[in-house]
Amino acid sequence: MLIYKIVPQDLWQDAVAEGLFTGAEIDHEDGYIHFSTAEQVQETAAKHFAGQEDLLLVALDTERFSAIKWEVSRGGALFPHLYGMFRPDQVVWVKPLPLKGGVHVFPELGV
């Protein structure tokens, strides 16, 4: 199963240069890297990244990461969280998340 992380381009470029993605500021504060499922990621973008440009969508395969835990959010939905870090070369793909008309345009998910 693919899960998704929305990442600012500069943060991802830093991770690629360092060979390790340790998360965004909110991830550091919470102690895990936040991810969304295909069904959740558009709402995540609208809620937490509204109007932001220069974003990337990073896809990971849950089968490759034993440290992923599914935990209940404040709204009651199960979200995937990674307790740890990952190398950029472990991802399935990275695609741009352009902003058009104030809304993020998503690539086909699950591919």
Backbone as JSON, one array per atom type, in Angstrom:
{
  "sequence": "MLIYKIVPQDLWQDAVAEGLFTGAEIDHEDGYIHFSTAEQVQETAAKHFAGQEDLLLVALDTERFSAIKWEVSRGGALFPHLYGMFRPDQVVWVKPLPLKGGVHVFPELGV",
  "N": [[0.85, -1.18, 0.0], [0.54, 2.19, -0.85], [1.57, 5.16, 0.79], [1.5, 8.69, 1.57], [3.5, 11.66, 1.64], [3.51, 15.07, 1.97], [5.78, 17.42, 0.96], [7.81, 20.29, 1.24], [9.74, 21.54, -1.51], [12.4, 22.49, -1.0], [13.02, 21.32, 1.47], [12.95, 18.62, 0.77], [15.04, 18.55, -1.09], [17.18, 19.08, 0.61], [17.09, 16.73, 2.13], [17.69, 14.82, 0.19], [20.29, 15.6, -0.45], [21.55, 15.1, 2.0], [21.0, 12.47, 2.3], [19.04, 11.47, 3.94], [15.77, 11.63, 5.21], [14.37, 13.34, 7.74], [12.04, 14.45, 8.53], [9.51, 17.06, 8.74], [9.09, 20.19, 10.5], [6.75, 19.9, 12.13], [6.67, 17.15, 12.32], [8.98, 16.62, 13.79], [8.24, 17.84, 16.19], [6.1, 16.2, 16.99], [7.22, 13.69, 17.13], [7.19, 11.71, 15.2], [6.9, 10.87, 11.69], [4.44, 12.27, 9.76], [2.04, 10.83, 7.63], [-0.25, 10.34, 4.88], [-3.05, 8.52, 3.58], [-4.13, 7.57, 0.24], [-6.77, 8.3, 0.13], [-6.86, 10.3, 2.02], [-4.99, 12.31, 1.51], [-5.52, 14.58, -0.13], [-7.25, 16.13, 1.41], [-5.53, 16.6, 3.53], [-3.64, 18.23, 2.24], [-5.27, 20.47, 1.62], [-5.98, 21.31, 4.19], [-3.56, 21.68, 5.66], [-1.64, 22.73, 3.95], [-2.61, 24.77, 2.38], [-2.62, 26.97, -0.33], [0.13, 26.93, -0.58], [3.05, 26.87, -2.51], [5.52, 25.13, -4.54], [5.65, 22.46, -3.66], [6.11, 18.94, -3.09], [4.99, 15.62, -3.73], [5.49, 12.74, -2.03], [5.79, 9.3, -2.3], [5.53, 6.34, -0.42], [6.01, 2.86, 0.13], [4.2, 0.93, 2.3], [4.94, -1.64, 2.96], [7.65, -1.69, 3.03], [8.49, -0.59, 5.38], [8.77, -1.26, 8.62], [8.35, 0.24, 10.87], [6.05, 1.75, 10.69], [3.08, 2.93, 12.06], [-0.39, 2.71, 12.56], [-2.49, 5.15, 13.57], [-5.04, 6.72, 15.51], [-6.47, 9.78, 14.62], [-7.27, 13.16, 15.76], [-9.78, 13.52, 14.67], [-10.73, 10.97, 14.48], [-10.03, 9.29, 12.38], [-7.84, 6.77, 10.99], [-4.42, 7.28, 10.66], [-1.31, 6.91, 8.94], [1.8, 6.73, 10.56], [5.27, 7.24, 10.75], [7.65, 6.07, 12.8], [10.55, 7.02, 12.95], [13.13, 7.54, 10.51], [13.72, 8.0, 6.97], [15.5, 7.04, 4.0], [15.92, 8.96, 1.05], [16.21, 7.35, -1.23], [14.62, 5.22, -0.72], [12.01, 5.67, -1.39], [9.03, 5.25, -3.39], [8.18, 6.93, -5.45], [8.56, 10.44, -6.38], [6.72, 13.29, -6.96], [5.79, 16.39, -8.52], [3.63, 18.78, -6.9], [1.68, 20.76, -8.05], [0.21, 24.06, -7.81], [-2.82, 25.23, -8.81], [-5.08, 27.66, -9.58], [-5.41, 28.07, -6.89], [-5.68, 25.56, -5.8], [-4.26, 22.41, -5.07], [-2.93, 20.26, -7.52], [-3.18, 16.94, -7.98], [-1.18, 14.07, -8.79], [-1.95, 10.9, -10.4], [-2.86, 8.63, -7.96], [-1.54, 5.86, -6.1], [-0.1, 4.6, -7.97]],
  "CA": [[0.0, 0.0, 0.0], [1.29, 3.45, -0.87], [1.18, 6.28, 1.65], [2.01, 9.9, 0.96], [4.0, 12.76, 2.45], [3.64, 16.34, 1.26], [7.06, 17.96, 1.41], [8.34, 21.44, 0.49], [10.86, 21.15, -2.36], [13.7, 22.75, -0.39], [13.23, 20.31, 2.51], [13.27, 17.37, 0.1], [16.38, 18.7, -1.66], [18.11, 18.9, 1.73], [17.09, 15.3, 2.48], [18.43, 14.11, -0.87], [21.71, 15.93, -0.28], [22.03, 14.47, 3.22], [20.74, 11.03, 2.23], [18.13, 11.07, 5.01], [14.64, 12.51, 5.5], [14.06, 13.24, 9.17], [10.72, 15.01, 8.76], [9.3, 18.5, 8.8], [9.05, 20.71, 11.87], [5.64, 19.28, 12.86], [7.06, 15.76, 12.58], [9.94, 16.66, 14.9], [7.49, 18.17, 17.4], [5.23, 15.09, 17.38], [8.02, 12.48, 17.35], [7.0, 10.75, 14.11], [6.63, 11.5, 10.4], [3.04, 12.17, 9.37], [1.7, 10.44, 6.27], [-1.68, 10.22, 4.56], [-3.42, 7.54, 2.56], [-4.63, 8.17, -0.99], [-8.08, 8.9, 0.44], [-6.7, 11.4, 2.98], [-3.93, 13.27, 1.2], [-6.04, 15.84, -0.67], [-7.74, 16.89, 2.57], [-4.33, 17.03, 4.24], [-3.1, 19.38, 1.49], [-6.17, 21.61, 1.79], [-6.0, 21.74, 5.58], [-2.26, 22.04, 6.22], [-0.74, 23.31, 2.94], [-3.42, 25.63, 1.51], [-1.96, 28.1, -0.96], [1.59, 26.79, -0.63], [3.64, 26.43, -3.77], [6.8, 24.43, -4.44], [5.49, 21.24, -2.87], [6.27, 17.65, -3.74], [4.26, 14.51, -3.13], [6.41, 11.61, -1.9], [5.06, 8.05, -2.07], [6.27, 5.23, 0.2], [5.3, 1.59, 0.22], [4.16, 0.55, 3.71], [5.57, -2.95, 3.14], [9.09, -1.5, 3.18], [8.78, 0.1, 6.63], [8.14, -1.93, 9.75], [8.1, 1.2, 11.95], [4.81, 2.51, 10.47], [1.97, 2.6, 12.96], [-1.66, 3.34, 12.19], [-2.99, 5.73, 14.8], [-6.27, 7.51, 15.4], [-6.29, 11.24, 14.68], [-8.29, 13.85, 16.56], [-11.07, 13.34, 14.02], [-11.14, 9.58, 14.55], [-9.52, 8.49, 11.25], [-6.52, 6.17, 11.16], [-3.38, 7.85, 9.81], [-0.02, 6.23, 9.07], [2.9, 7.5, 11.15], [6.54, 6.53, 10.73], [8.51, 6.33, 13.94], [11.9, 6.87, 12.43], [13.49, 8.34, 9.34], [13.92, 7.16, 5.79], [16.39, 7.54, 2.97], [15.19, 9.3, -0.17], [16.24, 6.28, -2.22], [13.65, 4.19, -0.33], [10.65, 6.03, -1.81], [8.55, 4.68, -4.66], [8.29, 8.04, -6.38], [8.38, 11.82, -5.94], [6.11, 14.03, -8.06], [5.4, 17.77, -8.16], [2.27, 19.03, -6.45], [1.48, 22.15, -8.46], [-0.94, 24.81, -7.33], [-3.53, 25.87, -9.93], [-6.33, 28.25, -9.11], [-5.48, 27.97, -5.43], [-5.9, 24.17, -5.39], [-3.18, 21.52, -5.49], [-3.29, 19.29, -8.54], [-2.54, 15.7, -7.6], [-1.0, 13.04, -9.81], [-2.71, 9.69, -10.12], [-2.34, 8.02, -6.74], [-1.53, 4.41, -6.04], [0.65, 4.06, -9.12]],
  "C": [[0.89, 1.24, 0.0], [0.68, 4.44, 0.12], [1.96, 7.49, 1.17], [2.42, 10.93, 2.0], [4.11, 13.97, 1.54], [4.85, 17.05, 1.84], [7.42, 19.2, 0.59], [9.6, 21.02, -0.3], [12.21, 21.36, -1.69], [14.01, 21.73, 0.71], [13.61, 18.97, 1.88], [14.67, 17.42, -0.51], [17.45, 18.53, -0.58], [18.22, 17.43, 2.11], [17.88, 14.49, 1.45], [19.92, 14.36, -0.71], [22.32, 15.23, 0.92], [21.86, 12.95, 3.2], [19.78, 10.52, 3.28], [17.02, 12.11, 5.17], [14.25, 12.29, 6.95], [12.71, 13.84, 9.52], [10.72, 16.53, 8.74], [9.22, 18.92, 10.27], [7.95, 20.05, 12.7], [5.96, 17.82, 13.21], [8.02, 15.7, 13.77], [9.21, 16.93, 16.22], [6.69, 16.97, 17.91], [5.99, 13.77, 17.6], [7.83, 11.4, 16.32], [6.72, 11.53, 12.83], [5.18, 11.21, 10.02], [2.92, 11.77, 7.91], [0.19, 10.44, 6.11], [-1.86, 9.1, 3.57], [-3.89, 8.3, 1.31], [-5.97, 8.88, -0.74], [-7.96, 10.14, 1.32], [-5.85, 12.55, 2.48], [-4.45, 14.59, 0.62], [-6.59, 16.72, 0.45], [-6.56, 17.41, 3.4], [-3.73, 18.26, 3.56], [-3.95, 20.62, 1.72], [-6.1, 22.18, 3.21], [-4.66, 22.31, 6.06], [-1.31, 22.75, 5.24], [-1.47, 24.25, 1.99], [-2.59, 26.8, 0.99], [-0.45, 27.99, -1.08], [2.04, 26.24, -1.97], [4.92, 25.66, -3.48], [6.74, 23.22, -3.52], [5.71, 20.01, -3.74], [5.4, 16.63, -3.0], [5.19, 13.29, -3.19], [5.59, 10.37, -1.55], [5.98, 6.99, -1.49], [5.38, 4.0, 0.21], [5.36, 1.12, 1.67], [4.86, -0.79, 3.96], [7.07, -2.84, 3.38], [9.48, -0.95, 4.55], [8.04, -0.55, 7.8], [7.77, -0.97, 10.88], [6.82, 2.02, 11.75], [3.73, 2.0, 11.41], [0.74, 3.37, 12.48], [-2.3, 3.82, 13.48], [-4.18, 6.65, 14.53], [-5.95, 9.0, 15.55], [-7.37, 11.85, 15.57], [-9.69, 13.65, 15.99], [-11.55, 11.89, 13.98], [-10.65, 8.7, 13.42], [-8.15, 7.92, 11.59], [-5.55, 6.78, 10.16], [-2.09, 7.07, 10.01], [1.04, 7.19, 9.6], [4.15, 6.63, 11.1], [7.38, 6.99, 11.9], [9.94, 6.03, 13.51], [12.11, 7.8, 11.26], [13.55, 7.41, 8.14], [14.88, 7.85, 4.83], [15.57, 7.89, 1.73], [15.19, 8.19, -1.22], [15.3, 5.12, -1.86], [12.23, 4.49, -0.82], [10.32, 5.39, -3.14], [8.65, 5.73, -5.75], [8.11, 9.38, -5.67], [7.84, 12.58, -7.14], [5.76, 15.44, -7.59], [3.94, 17.83, -7.76], [1.95, 20.49, -6.77], [0.19, 22.74, -7.9], [-1.56, 25.52, -8.53], [-4.87, 26.37, -9.43], [-6.51, 28.1, -7.62], [-5.66, 26.56, -4.9], [-4.73, 23.32, -5.9], [-3.71, 20.48, -6.47], [-2.48, 18.02, -8.28], [-2.3, 14.79, -8.8], [-1.91, 11.86, -9.5], [-2.06, 9.0, -8.93], [-2.43, 6.5, -6.81], [-0.77, 3.78, -7.17], [2.14, 4.22, -8.87]]
}
